[in-house]
Amino acid sequence: MADSHDPAPLRPHAWEWILAALPPLLAAGLAYPWGYALITGMLVGRPDAGAMRMLAGVLAALVAASFAVASRPRLGPWRGVLAGAALVLVAAVGAAIVVLRVADTPVRWPAALLYMAGSLLPAGLATVCLWPLAWPARVGVLAAFAGALAAFLALVRVDGLSGDAQVVFGWRRAAAPAALPAEVSGGDAGPAVLEPGPDDFAAYLGPDRDGRLAGPALARDWQARAPQQQWRRDVGPGWGGFAVVGDAAITQEQRGDREAVVCYDLATGGERWIHADPVRFDSSLGGPGPRGTPTVVAGRVITMGATGRLNCLAADGTPVWTVDTVPGAAPGSAATGDDGGEPADAGELLPHGMAGSPLVVDGRVFVAPCGRDGRSLAAYDLATGAEIFRTGSTRASYASPMLSEIGGTRLILLFHGSGVAAHDPATGAVAWSFPWTNDVRVNCAQPIVAGDDVLLSTGYGTGSVLLGVSRGADGAWTVAERWRSRDLKSKFATPVRSGEIVYGLDDGILAAIDLATGKRLWKRGRYGHGQLLLAGDLLLVQTEAGPVVLVEPGPGGPVELGTLDCLADKTWNTLALAGDRLLVRNSVEAACYRLPLAAPGP
């Protein structure tokens, strides 16, 4: 029987209940900085500094709150145990939510469970001051959490990010691709004849840089007549496409610590020649390697590397001239881009490297070198490499310069970081410009020119705008906005126009809009952040996952005619179609297919 003089039990005040709830709430805040620091560390070898500072602050607050809860006599030790368990549970659930939100991979669930277990370590650090356990038990708990983290790091690797910035996990036991040599070791070595013909694919996105080809007429039934693989081979990392001229297929790759231009035999896939520079670029989003596509003209191969190295090569791969368009970034650069800003050791580079492909007009090579001075377009003499001009007052982005005729005048269009600018090819002077960008000032898609109208489309929630461009009798340019719409947001891929309909990947989903109004006609087909090529009236859709899909588009919707399982890894590279030869590649492998053609008409 209790003594009537025993003191009444202490009841926690309301503010003490709030205090008891504080550790689990802070634990939920661990998920983001811990996950971001861990993933960036696995991607680029060092955790993000901002995430580490945030993590340290949340952990310090957790330790203080945990100690305060454990020291309150009214809460009692059992409530400390419950609060500690809640803290760990919240941290685990938060970690799982983060990884499931950001992961895009076949090993998503196993990786998520390992990630969740490993993420309990910072919560365990905070519970050291909270749980009323003996110190050996507390140390044992921390050791178990540390072991889970070690298991995650030992079993799982980060293979990069998807186009939606989702983490791509893989198993560490998977064999890494063998390093490729930076010089030809035999086989089909030898010079190529590089004189572009009407059936060749000699530059980025085709002859007009708009992803459209008049032919060939492709067969519509891939079940009856399937594409035939001609060859498949490993390639070095890189995100550009192929230029195909005659019997040569040329692309850019990273081969170890050297940035290479590689010429393959179109028939066999054997190496003809390699030109390699002691340059390497790497970024957390795309990984290592060059981003551009070669331009072949008049027996010359013109390439822009990820650090801004501009090469002019002869038909046998020997250098004619070289210019480092971004001073300080090459040669011998080991520049590393960062999604959050400019790399410290090459401050003039774009975060993901130079991705624009060279344009050759009137014996001049036009590139978008970007640079600390903000100049967005430069021209060099094709014969000598001498700089002719460097112009523009804005920072370039990831699109390539293109030649267009608007208002009866030839202009170089460049979709830079702030919008579009039209330059005089002779002087570089800006004839007209229009602002169109997004919060991160990233523009990748090429403008679409339809008569005197110009369509711009960008991602990150912005969308598209159609401009009506005219030139008065006095020579003054007028740019009028006809419409703007969020129905087509082109993040990576350039949309293609067929008559009065524009087809594009709207945040990874194939969509069609009416050119005159900007209204969406349909949105169907989840292909990811891949690429498009319009051959006649059929679309070749390079999916981000790797396969190529043949699509018959139209105002009523798309019809899938066939699928070619050509690649099996993340693919952002553009397609190349020369006659009936389709060339595909990503950062791991390349392949060439012979596509069936439609039977000739009567």
C-alpha positions in Angstrom: 0.0 0.0 0.0 1.5 3.3 -1.0 2.4 5.8 1.6 0.0 8.7 1.6 2.9 11.0 2.0 4.7 9.8 -1.2 5.2 12.7 -3.5 3.0 12.8 -6.6 4.7 11.6 -9.8 6.2 14.4 -11.9 4.2 15.1 -15.0 6.0 16.5 -18.0 5.1 20.1 -18.9 3.8 20.7 -22.4 7.1 22.3 -23.5 8.9 19.1 -22.4 6.7 17.0 -24.7 7.7 19.4 -27.5 11.3 18.9 -26.5 10.8 15.1 -26.6 9.5 15.4 -30.2 12.4 17.5 -31.3 15.0 14.8 -31.9 12.8 12.7 -34.3 12.0 15.9 -36.2 15.7 16.8 -36.5 16.4 13.2 -37.5 14.1 13.7 -40.5 16.3 16.6 -41.5 19.3 14.3 -41.6 18.0 12.5 -44.7 18.8 15.2 -47.3 22.3 16.5 -46.2 23.5 12.9 -45.4 22.2 11.5 -48.7 23.6 14.4 -50.8 27.0 14.2 -49.1 27.2 10.4 -49.5 26.1 10.3 -53.1 28.3 13.2 -54.3 31.2 11.6 -52.5 30.6 8.3 -54.3 30.2 10.2 -57.6 33.2 12.5 -57.6 35.3 11.2 -54.8 34.5 14.0 -52.4 31.3 15.0 -50.5 29.6 18.2 -51.3 31.0 20.9 -48.9 27.6 22.6 -48.4 25.9 19.3 -47.6 28.6 18.5 -45.1 28.2 21.8 -43.3 24.4 21.3 -43.2 24.9 17.8 -41.9 27.2 19.0 -39.1 24.7 21.6 -38.0 21.8 19.2 -37.9 23.9 16.6 -36.0 25.0 19.2 -33.5 21.4 20.2 -32.9 20.4 16.5 -32.6 23.1 15.8 -29.9 22.0 18.9 -27.9 18.3 18.0 -28.1 19.0 14.3 -27.3 21.0 15.3 -24.2 18.3 17.7 -23.1 15.6 15.0 -23.4 17.7 12.4 -21.5 18.4 14.9 -18.7 14.8 15.8 -18.0 13.6 13.8 -15.0 9.9 14.4 -15.8 10.3 12.6 -19.1 11.9 9.5 -17.5 14.3 7.1 -19.1 11.7 5.1 -20.9 10.6 8.1 -22.8 14.2 8.6 -23.8 14.3 5.1 -25.2 11.1 5.8 -27.1 12.4 9.1 -28.4 15.7 7.4 -29.5 13.8 4.6 -31.3 11.6 7.2 -33.0 14.7 9.2 -34.0 16.3 6.1 -35.6 13.0 5.1 -37.3 12.5 8.6 -38.7 16.0 8.8 -40.0 15.7 5.4 -41.7 12.3 6.2 -43.3 13.6 9.6 -44.4 16.7 7.9 -46.0 14.6 5.4 -47.8 12.3 8.1 -49.2 15.2 10.1 -50.4 16.9 7.2 -52.2 13.7 5.9 -53.7 12.9 9.4 -55.0 16.4 9.8 -56.5 17.1 6.3 -57.7 16.5 5.1 -61.2 18.1 1.7 -61.6 17.3 -2.1 -61.7 18.9 -2.5 -58.3 16.8 0.3 -56.8 15.2 -1.7 -53.9 18.2 -3.6 -52.7 20.3 -0.4 -52.9 17.6 1.4 -51.1 17.6 -1.1 -48.2 21.4 -1.0 -47.9 21.3 2.8 -48.2 18.7 3.0 -45.5 20.7 0.8 -43.1 23.9 2.8 -43.8 22.1 6.1 -43.2 21.3 5.1 -39.6 24.9 6.0 -38.6 24.4 9.7 -38.1 21.1 9.0 -36.2 23.1 6.6 -34.0 25.7 9.3 -33.3 22.9 11.4 -31.9 21.3 8.6 -29.8 24.6 8.1 -27.9 23.5 11.0 -25.7 19.8 9.9 -25.7 19.5 6.2 -25.0 19.8 5.2 -21.3 22.1 2.3 -22.1 25.6 1.3 -20.9 28.4 2.7 -22.9 29.4 -0.8 -24.3 25.9 -1.1 -25.6 26.0 2.3 -27.2 29.3 1.6 -28.9 27.9 -1.7 -30.1 24.9 0.1 -31.7 27.2 2.6 -33.5 29.4 -0.3 -34.7 26.3 -2.0 -36.2 25.3 1.1 -38.0 28.9 1.7 -39.2 28.9 -1.9 -40.5 25.7 -1.3 -42.4 27.3 1.7 -44.0 30.4 -0.2 -44.9 28.3 -2.9 -46.5 26.5 -0.3 -48.6 29.8 1.2 -49.8 31.3 -2.2 -50.5 28.4 -3.6 -52.5 26.9 -0.6 -54.3 28.4 1.9 -56.6 26.9 5.1 -58.2 27.0 5.0 -62.0 26.0 8.6 -62.5 22.7 10.4 -62.7 19.8 10.2 -65.1 18.4 13.1 -67.1 16.0 13.7 -64.3 19.0 13.9 -61.9 18.1 10.5 -60.4 20.9 8.4 -59.0 21.8 5.3 -61.0 23.0 2.6 -58.7 24.9 -0.6 -59.8 26.6 -3.5 -58.1 30.3 -3.1 -57.5 30.8 -6.8 -58.5 29.9 -5.8 -62.1 33.0 -5.7 -64.2 34.1 -2.3 -65.3 34.8 -1.9 -69.0 38.4 -2.5 -70.0 40.4 0.6 -70.7 40.8 1.3 -74.4 44.1 2.4 -75.9 44.7 5.9 -77.1 46.4 4.7 -80.3 45.5 2.4 -83.1 46.8 -1.1 -82.4 46.1 -2.6 -85.8 43.1 -3.8 -87.7 41.6 -1.3 -90.1 44.1 1.5 -89.4 44.6 3.8 -92.3 43.4 7.1 -93.7 39.8 7.8 -94.8 38.4 9.7 -97.7 36.5 12.5 -96.1 34.5 14.3 -98.8 30.9 14.6 -97.6 28.2 13.4 -100.1 24.4 13.8 -100.2 23.8 10.6 -98.2 26.4 11.3 -95.5 25.7 12.5 -92.0 28.7 14.9 -91.6 27.7 17.0 -88.6 25.7 17.3 -85.4 22.0 16.5 -86.0 22.5 16.3 -89.8 23.2 18.8 -92.6 21.0 21.6 -91.2 21.4 20.8 -87.4 17.7 20.4 -87.0 17.4 16.6 -86.7 15.6 16.2 -90.0 16.6 14.1 -93.1 14.6 14.0 -96.3 15.4 10.3 -96.6 15.9 7.5 -96.8 12.4 6.0 -96.9 12.5 3.5 -94.0 10.4 0.3 -93.9 7.6 0.5 -91.5 7.5 -3.1 -90.4 10.5 -4.2 -88.3 8.8 -7.5 -87.5 8.8 -8.6 -91.1 12.2 -7.1 -91.9 14.3 -6.5 -88.8 17.3 -4.1 -88.7 20.6 -6.1 -89.1 23.5 -5.4 -86.8 26.7 -4.7 -88.7 29.0 -4.4 -85.7 29.2 -3.6 -82.0 32.2 -2.5 -79.9 33.3 -0.9 -76.7 34.0 2.8 -76.8 35.4 5.3 -74.4 33.2 7.6 -72.4 31.6 10.6 -74.2 28.2 12.1 -74.9 28.6 13.2 -78.6 27.4 11.3 -81.7 28.9 10.1 -84.9 29.8 12.0 -88.0 29.6 9.6 -91.0 31.3 10.4 -94.3 31.9 7.7 -96.9 33.3 4.6 -95.2 34.3 6.5 -92.1 32.4 7.0 -88.8 34.1 9.5 -86.5 33.3 10.3 -82.8 34.9 11.7 -79.7 35.8 9.6 -76.6 37.7 9.7 -73.4 40.5 7.1 -73.3 42.1 7.2 -69.9 43.7 10.6 -69.4 43.5 11.5 -73.1 40.6 13.0 -75.0 40.4 11.3 -78.3 38.9 11.7 -81.8 38.4 8.2 -83.2 37.8 7.2 -86.8 36.1 3.8 -87.3 35.5 1.8 -90.4 31.8 2.1 -91.2 31.6 -1.5 -92.5 33.5 -3.3 -89.7 33.8 -1.0 -86.7 37.6 -1.4 -86.8 39.7 1.6 -85.8 41.2 3.5 -88.7 43.0 6.2 -86.7 43.0 8.0 -83.3 44.0 11.5 -82.4 44.5 11.9 -78.7 45.2 15.0 -76.5 46.4 14.9 -72.9 43.1 16.3 -71.7 40.4 15.0 -69.3 37.1 16.4 -68.2 34.8 14.9 -65.6 31.5 16.0 -64.0 29.1 14.5 -61.4 26.2 14.4 -63.9 27.7 13.1 -67.0 31.0 11.6 -65.9 34.2 11.8 -68.0 34.6 12.5 -71.7 34.0 15.0 -74.5 30.4 16.1 -75.2 30.5 17.3 -78.8 30.0 15.7 -82.2 32.7 16.1 -85.0 32.1 18.2 -88.1 33.5 16.9 -91.4 34.0 19.3 -94.2 36.4 19.4 -97.3 38.6 16.6 -96.0 38.9 18.1 -92.5 37.6 16.9 -89.2 36.7 19.7 -86.8 36.1 18.8 -83.1 35.5 20.7 -79.9 36.5 19.0 -76.7 34.9 19.3 -73.2 37.6 21.7 -72.1 37.3 23.9 -75.2 40.1 22.4 -77.2 39.3 23.0 -80.9 41.1 20.6 -83.3 41.3 20.6 -87.1 42.5 17.2 -88.3 43.4 15.9 -91.7 41.7 12.9 -93.3 44.3 10.6 -91.7 43.9 12.1 -88.2 47.1 14.2 -88.2 46.5 17.7 -86.6 46.4 20.7 -89.0 46.0 23.2 -86.1 44.8 23.3 -82.5 43.3 26.2 -80.5 42.5 26.2 -76.8 39.4 28.3 -76.9 39.0 28.4 -73.1 42.5 29.5 -71.8 43.7 27.6 -68.7 41.4 24.6 -69.2 43.7 22.7 -71.5 46.2 21.2 -72.3 46.8 18.6 -69.6 43.6 19.6 -67.8 42.0 17.4 -65.3 39.1 19.8 -65.0 36.1 18.5 -62.9 32.7 20.1 -63.4 30.2 20.5 -60.6 26.5 20.7 -60.8 26.5 23.6 -58.4 28.8 26.0 -60.3 32.2 26.5 -62.0 35.1 24.2 -61.2 37.8 25.9 -59.2 40.7 24.8 -61.4 39.1 25.9 -64.7 36.7 28.7 -63.9 35.8 29.5 -67.4 34.3 26.1 -68.2 30.6 25.4 -68.1 29.7 23.1 -65.2 29.2 20.1 -67.6 31.9 21.0 -70.0 31.8 22.4 -73.5 29.1 20.5 -75.4 28.6 22.6 -78.5 29.7 21.2 -81.9 31.6 23.3 -84.4 29.9 24.9 -87.4 31.8 25.6 -90.6 30.5 28.4 -92.9 32.4 30.3 -95.6 35.8 28.9 -94.5 35.3 29.8 -90.9 34.8 27.6 -87.9 32.2 28.9 -85.4 32.1 27.6 -81.8 30.6 28.7 -78.5 33.6 28.6 -76.2 32.0 30.4 -73.3 34.6 32.2 -71.2 35.1 34.3 -68.2 34.6 37.5 -70.3 31.1 36.3 -71.2 31.8 36.1 -75.0 29.5 33.5 -76.4 30.6 33.0 -80.1 34.0 32.8 -81.7 35.1 32.3 -85.3 38.4 30.8 -86.5 40.0 30.5 -89.9 39.5 27.0 -91.2 42.8 27.0 -93.0 45.0 28.3 -90.2 43.1 28.3 -86.9 43.6 32.1 -86.5 40.9 33.8 -84.5 38.8 36.1 -86.6 36.5 37.4 -83.9 35.0 36.6 -80.5 31.7 38.3 -79.8 28.5 38.3 -77.8 27.9 39.7 -74.3 26.3 36.6 -72.7 27.6 33.3 -71.5 27.2 30.3 -73.8 25.3 27.2 -72.8 25.2 23.7 -74.3 23.6 24.3 -77.7 25.6 24.6 -80.9 25.8 27.5 -83.4 23.7 26.9 -86.6 23.3 28.7 -89.9 19.8 29.9 -90.9 18.3 32.3 -93.4 15.7 34.7 -91.8 14.3 37.7 -93.5 16.4 37.0 -96.6 19.6 37.2 -94.5 22.0 34.5 -93.5 22.5 34.5 -89.7 24.3 32.4 -87.2 21.8 31.5 -84.4 23.1 30.6 -81.0 20.9 29.5 -78.1 23.1 30.7 -75.2 22.5 30.7 -71.5 20.2 33.7 -71.5 18.3 33.3 -74.8 18.9 33.4 -78.5 21.2 35.7 -80.5 21.4 36.0 -84.3 24.9 36.9 -85.4 26.3 38.3 -88.7 28.6 35.5 -90.1 31.0 38.0 -91.5 31.5 40.3 -88.4 29.9 38.5 -85.5 27.7 41.5 -84.8 24.4 40.7 -83.1 21.5 41.4 -85.5 18.8 40.6 -82.9 18.3 38.7 -79.7 15.6 37.4 -77.5 15.7 36.3 -73.8 14.5 32.8 -73.1 16.0 30.7 -70.3 15.3 28.9 -67.0 16.4 29.2 -63.4 19.6 27.4 -64.0 20.4 29.2 -67.4 20.8 25.9 -69.2 19.7 25.7 -72.9 20.6 22.6 -74.9 18.1 22.2 -77.8 18.7 23.8 -81.2 16.3 26.6 -82.3 13.8 25.5 -85.0 13.5 27.9 -87.9 10.3 27.8 -90.0 10.4 30.6 -92.6 10.9 33.8 -90.6 9.6 32.2 -87.3 12.0 30.8 -84.7 10.9 28.3 -82.0 12.9 28.1 -78.8 12.3 25.3 -76.3 14.0 24.7 -73.0 13.5 22.6 -69.9 13.4 23.0 -66.1 9.8 24.1 -66.2 10.1 26.9 -68.7 8.7 25.6 -72.1 8.7 27.1 -75.5 8.2 30.4 -77.3 7.6 31.2 -81.0 9.2 34.4 -82.4 8.2 36.2 -85.5 11.3 37.9 -86.9 11.2 40.6 -89.6 13.5 43.2 -91.1 12.3 46.6 -92.1 13.3 48.7 -95.2 15.8 50.6 -93.0 17.5 47.3 -92.0 16.2 47.3 -88.4 15.2 44.0 -87.0 11.9 43.4 -85.1 11.3 40.3 -82.9 7.7 39.7 -81.9 6.5 37.0 -79.5 3.7 35.0 -81.2 3.0 32.7 -78.3 4.6 31.0 -75.3 3.6 27.6 -73.9 4.7 25.1 -71.3 3.4 22.2 -73.4 6.9 21.4 -74.7 9.9 21.6 -72.4 13.0 20.3 -74.2 15.7 19.6 -71.7 18.3 17.7 -73.7 16.8 16.8 -77.1 16.2 19.1 -80.0 12.6 19.0 -81.2 11.9 18.3 -84.9 9.4 19.9 -87.2 7.2 18.1 -89.7 5.1 20.6 -91.5 3.0 22.5 -89.0 3.6 20.0 -86.2 6.6 20.0 -83.8 7.6 16.8 -82.0 9.8 16.7 -79.0 10.5 15.1 -75.6 8.6 17.1 -73.0 10.5 16.2 -69.8 11.1 12.7 -71.3 7.7 12.1 -72.8 7.1 12.3 -76.5 4.7 15.2 -77.3 3.4 17.1 -80.3 2.4 20.8 -80.5 0.8 22.9 -83.2 3.5 25.3 -84.5 0.9 28.1 -85.2 -0.6 28.1 -81.7 1.7 26.2 -79.3 -1.2 24.0 -78.2 -0.4 20.4 -77.4 -1.9 17.9 -79.7 -0.9 14.9 -77.7 1.7 13.6 -75.1 2.4 9.9 -75.1 5.4 7.6 -74.8 7.8 7.7 -71.9 11.2 7.6 -73.6 13.3 9.5 -71.0 15.8 12.2 -71.9 17.0 10.7 -75.1 17.2 12.1 -78.7 15.1 12.4 -81.8 15.8 12.1 -85.6 13.1 12.6 -88.2 13.8 10.5 -91.3 11.2 11.3 -94.0 7.9 11.0 -92.1 9.1 8.6 -89.4 10.7 9.3 -86.0 13.7 7.4 -84.7 13.6 7.9 -80.9 16.7 7.2 -79.0 15.5 6.4 -75.6 17.5 7.3 -72.5 17.5 3.6 -71.5 19.2 2.6 -74.7 16.7 1.0 -77.2 15.7 2.9 -80.4 12.0 3.1 -81.2 10.6 3.6 -84.7 7.5 5.9 -84.4 5.0 7.0 -86.9 3.8 10.4 -85.6 0.8 12.4 -86.6 -1.8 14.9 -85.3 -3.8 12.0 -83.8 -1.0 10.5 -81.8 2.1 8.3 -82.2 2.2 4.7 -83.4 5.2 2.5 -82.4 6.3 0.5 -85.4 9.2 -1.3 -83.9 11.9 -1.4 -81.2 15.6 -2.0 -81.6 17.3 -3.2 -78.4 20.7 -1.7 -79.5 22.1 -0.3 -76.2 21.5 -1.2 -72.6 22.9 1.8 -70.6 22.0 5.4 -70.1 22.1 7.1 -73.6 22.1 10.8 -74.2 24.0 10.7 -77.4 22.5 11.8 -80.7 21.7 9.3 -83.5 23.4 9.3 -86.9 21.7 7.9 -90.1 23.7 7.7 -93.3 21.7 6.0 -96.0 20.5 2.9 -94.4 23.2 2.8 -91.8 22.1 3.8 -88.3 24.9 4.5 -85.7 24.2 4.6 -82.0 26.4 5.0 -79.0 26.6 6.0 -75.4 29.5 6.3 -72.9 30.1 2.5 -73.0 29.5 1.0 -76.4 28.6 1.8 -80.0 26.8 -0.2 -82.7 26.0 0.1 -86.4 22.8 -1.3 -87.9 21.5 -1.6 -91.4 17.9 -0.5 -91.4 15.3 -2.0 -93.9 14.2 0.5 -96.5 10.7 0.8 -98.0 10.1 -0.9 -101.3 10.4 1.6 -104.2 7.1 2.8 -105.6 5.8 2.0 -109.0 
